[in-house]
Amino acid sequence: MKKGLIILLSLFCSFAAAENRQNVAIYMAGEEPAGAPGMYNVLGGELAKAISNSKKYIAVDRTDAIVNLLTREHKFQRSGAVSDDQIKSLGKQFGVRYLCIAELSELQGGSYYLEIRLVDVVTAVIVHTVTASSDLKDSAEMIRFAQQAARELIDTGADGVKDDKPSAKETTKKRTALAAGVGLDVLGAGLLTYGLYEELNARNLIKDKKLKDADKAVRNRNAACIVGSVLLLSGISVHIIF
C-alpha cells in the first residue's frame, strides 16, 4: 500500500511539474537549402531536445502539420513568412503558447544564415531571436551549429530571464562546495569524538591519581572540542549556502 502511494505521489508531482511548462511548436520555415541536405532534420531535433530539456518548455515538432494547415487555409506558399493572424491561429489550432520559427538561408560564398524566432502566439510578439552563420562544411559542423543555436535560444526564454537550469560550471562549483562541506563535517565529527575520548581518559587518569597526565588529556579535549565545533559549523554553513 505504501509503495503504491509513493508511486502515485511521484506521478502527481511529475504531472504538476509538466503542467507548469509551456508548449512550444517547432516550425522549420522556408525550403531547406540544397547545399545543406538534412540540416532541417538536425536543427529540428536539436531544438526539440534543448527546449524539452529546459525547465520552462515542452517542444512539439509541427512543421509538416503547420505547412499543411497554412496551405489549406491561407493558400500558403512555403516562403517562411507567417503573418500575425496566422501565428495566433496556429496557437489555437495546436494548443501551444509559443511558436519556434527557424529558417536557414544560403548566402553568397557558400555560407548559411540561420534565424530562429520564439513568438508568443497570443500577442504575436517576438520574445527572443537567435541568429548565427556557418559554412556547414560537414555533418559535424551541422550538429555543432544546431546545438549552439538551440542552447542560445533557451538560455534566455520568453520571460527574458536566463533559464534556471544550472550550467556545467555552476554544477561543478556546487559539487565542489558539497564535497568540501562533507569533508569539514567528517573532520569536525572526528575531532569531537576524539574530544569525548580524551574526556573519558582524563576521568580515568584522575581516578588513578595521574594528575599531570589528566591535565594533558583535558587540554587535548578542549582543543579537539573547539576545533571540531568550528569545523562542524563551517561544514553546516557550506551546506546552507550551497
C-alpha positions in Angstrom: 0.0 0.0 0.0 2.8 2.4 1.0 4.7 1.6 -2.2 1.6 2.3 -4.3 1.0 5.7 -2.6 4.6 6.7 -3.2 4.3 5.8 -6.9 1.0 7.8 -7.2 2.6 10.8 -5.4 5.6 10.7 -7.8 3.3 10.6 -10.8 1.3 13.5 -9.4 4.4 15.6 -8.8 5.7 14.8 -12.3 2.4 15.8 -13.8 2.3 19.0 -11.8 5.8 19.9 -12.9 4.9 19.3 -16.5 1.8 21.5 -16.2 4.0 24.5 -15.4 5.9 24.1 -18.6 4.7 25.9 -21.8 4.2 24.1 -25.0 6.3 25.2 -28.0 5.6 24.2 -31.6 8.7 24.0 -33.8 8.3 25.2 -37.4 11.1 24.9 -39.9 10.2 27.7 -42.3 11.1 28.0 -45.9 12.8 25.4 -48.1 15.8 23.6 -46.9 18.9 24.9 -48.9 20.0 22.4 -51.5 23.6 22.8 -50.3 22.8 21.7 -46.7 20.8 18.5 -47.1 19.5 17.1 -43.8 20.1 20.3 -41.9 16.5 20.9 -41.1 16.2 17.4 -39.5 19.3 18.1 -37.4 18.2 21.5 -36.4 14.7 20.4 -35.6 15.9 17.6 -33.5 18.4 19.7 -31.5 15.8 22.4 -31.0 13.3 19.9 -29.7 15.9 18.3 -27.4 17.1 21.6 -26.0 13.6 23.1 -25.5 12.3 19.9 -23.8 15.3 19.6 -21.6 14.7 23.1 -20.2 12.5 23.5 -17.1 10.2 26.0 -18.9 9.1 24.4 -22.1 7.9 21.3 -23.8 8.7 21.0 -27.6 6.5 19.5 -30.3 7.6 19.4 -33.9 4.7 20.5 -36.0 6.5 21.6 -39.2 4.5 19.3 -41.6 1.2 19.9 -39.8 1.8 23.7 -39.9 2.6 23.7 -43.6 -0.5 21.6 -44.4 -2.7 23.8 -42.3 -1.4 27.1 -43.8 -1.6 25.7 -47.3 -5.2 24.6 -46.8 -6.5 27.7 -45.0 -4.3 30.5 -46.4 -3.2 29.4 -49.9 0.2 29.4 -48.3 3.5 29.2 -50.3 6.4 27.9 -48.3 8.4 31.1 -48.2 8.9 31.3 -44.4 6.7 34.3 -44.0 3.9 33.9 -41.4 1.5 36.8 -40.5 0.4 37.8 -37.0 -3.0 36.4 -37.6 -1.6 33.1 -38.8 0.6 32.9 -35.7 -2.4 33.4 -33.4 -4.4 30.8 -35.4 -1.6 28.3 -35.2 -1.5 28.7 -31.4 -5.2 27.9 -31.1 -5.0 25.0 -33.6 -2.1 23.2 -31.9 -2.7 24.3 -28.3 0.7 25.9 -27.8 1.8 29.1 -26.2 4.9 29.7 -28.3 5.9 29.1 -31.9 9.6 28.5 -32.6 10.2 29.5 -36.2 13.6 28.5 -37.7 14.8 29.4 -41.2 18.1 28.7 -42.9 19.1 30.8 -45.9 22.0 30.3 -48.2 24.3 33.3 -48.8 26.9 34.1 -51.5 30.2 32.3 -51.0 28.7 29.1 -49.7 27.8 30.2 -46.2 24.4 29.9 -44.5 22.5 32.3 -42.2 20.2 30.9 -39.6 17.4 32.9 -37.8 15.3 31.4 -35.0 12.4 33.3 -33.5 10.4 32.4 -30.4 7.0 34.0 -30.9 4.2 34.4 -28.3 1.1 33.1 -30.2 -1.2 35.2 -28.0 0.3 38.5 -28.8 2.3 37.6 -32.0 5.3 39.4 -30.3 8.8 38.0 -30.9 10.1 37.4 -27.4 13.5 36.1 -28.4 15.7 35.9 -31.5 18.8 33.9 -32.3 20.9 34.4 -35.4 24.1 32.6 -36.5 26.1 31.9 -39.6 28.3 28.9 -40.7 29.6 27.3 -43.8 28.2 23.9 -42.7 31.1 22.1 -44.3 30.3 18.7 -42.9 27.9 16.8 -40.7 29.9 17.5 -37.5 29.7 21.3 -38.2 25.9 20.9 -38.8 25.4 19.3 -35.4 27.6 21.8 -33.6 25.9 24.7 -35.3 22.4 23.4 -34.5 23.3 22.6 -30.8 24.8 26.1 -30.3 21.8 27.8 -31.7 19.4 25.7 -29.7 21.3 26.3 -26.4 21.3 30.1 -27.1 17.6 30.0 -27.8 16.6 28.5 -24.4 19.3 30.4 -22.4 17.0 33.4 -22.4 13.4 32.4 -22.6 10.1 34.2 -23.1 10.3 36.0 -19.8 13.7 37.5 -20.6 15.3 35.6 -17.7 18.1 33.1 -18.1 16.8 29.5 -17.9 17.1 28.2 -14.3 18.7 25.0 -15.3 22.3 25.2 -13.8 25.2 25.4 -16.2 28.1 22.9 -16.1 30.2 25.5 -14.3 27.6 26.1 -11.7 27.1 22.3 -11.2 30.8 21.8 -10.7 31.0 24.6 -8.2 28.1 23.2 -6.2 29.6 19.7 -6.2 33.0 21.1 -5.1 31.3 23.0 -2.3 29.3 20.0 -1.2 32.4 17.8 -1.1 34.2 20.5 1.0 31.2 20.7 3.3 31.1 16.9 3.8 34.9 17.0 4.5 34.5 19.6 7.1 31.7 17.7 8.7 33.7 14.5 8.8 36.8 16.2 10.3 34.6 18.1 12.8 32.8 15.0 13.9 36.1 13.1 14.2 37.7 15.8 16.5 34.6 15.9 18.7 34.7 12.1 19.0 38.4 12.4 19.9 37.5 15.1 22.5 34.9 12.7 24.0 37.6 10.0 24.2 40.0 12.4 26.0 37.3 13.4 28.4 36.9 9.7 29.4 40.6 9.3 29.5 41.0 12.4 31.8 38.5 10.9 34.3 40.3 7.6 34.4 43.6 9.3 34.9 42.2 11.4 37.8 40.9 8.2 39.5 44.4 6.8 39.1 45.9 9.9 40.7 47.8 10.7 37.5 47.0 14.4 37.6 49.7 15.6 35.2 48.5 13.2 32.5 44.9 14.1 33.3 45.7 17.8 32.8 47.2 17.0 29.4 44.1 15.0 28.4 41.9 17.9 29.5 43.9 20.3 27.3 43.6 17.8 24.4 39.9 17.5 25.0 39.3 21.3 25.0 41.3 21.8 21.8 39.6 19.0 20.0 36.1 20.2 21.0 36.8 23.8 20.0 38.4 23.0 16.6 35.9 20.2 16.0 32.9 22.5 16.7 34.3 25.2 14.3 34.8 22.7 11.5 31.4 21.2 12.0 29.7 24.6 12.0 31.7 25.6 8.9 30.5 22.4 7.1 26.9 23.2 8.1 27.3 26.7 6.8 28.6 25.4 3.4 25.5 23.2 3.1 23.2 26.1 3.9 24.8 28.5 1.4 25.0 26.0 -1.4 
